Amino acid sequence: MMSTTPFRMREIIDLRAVATPLTIGVLLGCITAIAASALKYPLWIQATCVLAGVLPAYGMHALRILKTYGWWWALLSVLVAAQGFHGIEHIVQWIQYHILRWPFFKSSGIISAANAEWVHFGWNWIVLIIMSILVKGGLRNRYAWLMLAWTIAHTAEHTYLMMRYLQALSELAALGVPNVSAQGLPGFFGRDGWLATSDVTRSSFVCRLPGFTTAVRLDVHFWWNIGETGLLMLATAYELRLRRGAIAAHAPTHVAMRQAAERV
């Protein structure tokens, strides 16, 4: 039976019900990460060990939400948590590049192996599909529509990037250098991107827009993901407030009906 109590934002990250498996998972993850460090494995593998320790507990937490509130809330919770972590990844990349002054190719976030073209492409299509399912299921406030539009545009950017990536790999293979990476090509926006170099925009002010045509790729995707994460959080918070309001508005009617039934 589904819970009749309203879902709250804190439910998404309130892991107290799975404190024991979470503690065990984090300890095992840290021990594995220390062993990986001792064996001179790169930092991203160490970080992955810790994250892998957390995932089983969060999976149990998501199953609890599924049983208590239903699939729609479980799916929303997983998306908010996953996109939140993805947003943190891009914040870490921004700090590495702009504050720590690491080279561009080293500013790859917590799990650098995931900073690959095909990973970004797949991730954004998954987010778009899940967001579409949530909107179809009732997430239809103003922020949700903005989030959906933002996600469509973001996914289009990564689809364009994947096409350029595959084209570059094909051209490199034709030149006899198949093992050279084509990672990091510009997309629609930023320095050397489509807006800055296209014949359509070259003779207009559009190709000189600050940021839109001058930012490095890392900054472009930092803002893509910060915007996406922020809109998702706003859409979720606003939807919860609307639904709590609807429940509160109907509460007197339910109380009156129960009292009438008790009198009978």
Secondary structure, DSSP 8 states (H G I E B T S, - for coil): ----S---GGGGT--GGGHHHHHHHHHHHHHHHHHHHHTT--HHHHHHHHHHHHHHHHHHHHHHHHHHH-HHHHHHHHHHHHHHHHHHHHHHHHIIIIIS---GGG---SSGGG-SHHHHHHHHHHHHHHHHHHHHTT--SHHHHHHHHHHHHHHHHHHHHHHHHHHHHHHHHHTT-TTS--TT---SSSTTSHHHH-TTTTTSGGGG-TTTTTS-HHHHHHHHHHHHHHHHHHHHHHHHHHHHHHHHHHHHHHHHHHHHHHH-
